[in-house]
Amino acid sequence: MGREDFEAIKRWAKENHDKRVADNPRRLEYAKKVLADNGITFKVCNEITTQINCYFANGKVLTFYAGTGKIQGHSRIRGINSFVRLCKKVRTE
């Protein structure tokens, strides 16, 4: 693999990253709507990283990243619907 190949792959990766990041505001708004529709109290902590925290009376805090769908501390589950289910479970504990 030559230098030109590396540069082409680098450009391609940057373009894909830029497209994904450009979609973050839409993903954040969707996550906010889903959480509100399910009656889950939340705080948007960082609009750039799309970090959303949910605080519970039992002292637990759950963190969701709308841009990637990742739930902090839960590597096997992803997505807003999984986050909602987890919030409902933690809320009833």
Order of alpha helices (4+ residues) and beta strands (2+ residues): alpha-alpha-beta-beta-beta-beta-beta-alpha
